[in-house]
Amino acid sequence: MTTPERNAPAAPQHSHPEHPEHPERPAQPAPDTEQFWEERYRGGRQHGRGRPNTVLAGMVAGLPAGTALDLGCGPGGDALWLARRGWQVTAVDVAPTALELVRADAADAGLASLVRTEQHDLGVSFPAGRFDLVSAQFLQSPIDFPRQQVLRQAAEAVAPGGLLLIVEHASVPPWGQAPPGAEMPTAAGTLAGLALNAAEWTVEAAELRQREATGPAGEHATLDDNVIAVRRHR
């Protein structure tokens, strides 16, 4: 589940998972949530398809490949980028059309054995297992979404030695919609909301960054993002 600038939202435990023709659906998403995001993808929204988010690419490029959980994968730019570097990726979204795009692009790229998809409304169900990388890129929604709860579950899904990477809008993009409540997060606030045990985690980044971006209709703007990266010791 994401804002319009990135992929749309929503990975079981795996090392070398099987890839069924029809991926598992552990729990049914709320109809209104699925419908909201599905209408966007069926309407042709594929912003971010074929290319990764820049912060993820920069922070993960030097890491050894392992297992990755991509929350709110949208059309799969991050998932395919990771798979090309040897990661075993579980890509999660609430919109069936988004997951179809991920599977199609993975097959076309010869990466189907490295990319698994699962449909989840993350406010209702969460993928099982632990992962070396858990990525939540712009996991923000203009409709009601229990984001703090989901991010805490994301932290719980990180394996010992693994990384949780959160990138979030710190201000509303010109082409976006403000989330319910309208108050945008801060890096410090998001980090505090994870309620991490300092004996188990190291904070590698918790900061505001600016970047130049292009919206779905070609709009250009300078955006503020929060970047939170935390690594689990044990």
Order of alpha helices (4+ residues) and beta strands (2+ residues): alpha-alpha-beta-alpha-beta-alpha-beta-beta-alpha-beta-alpha-beta-beta
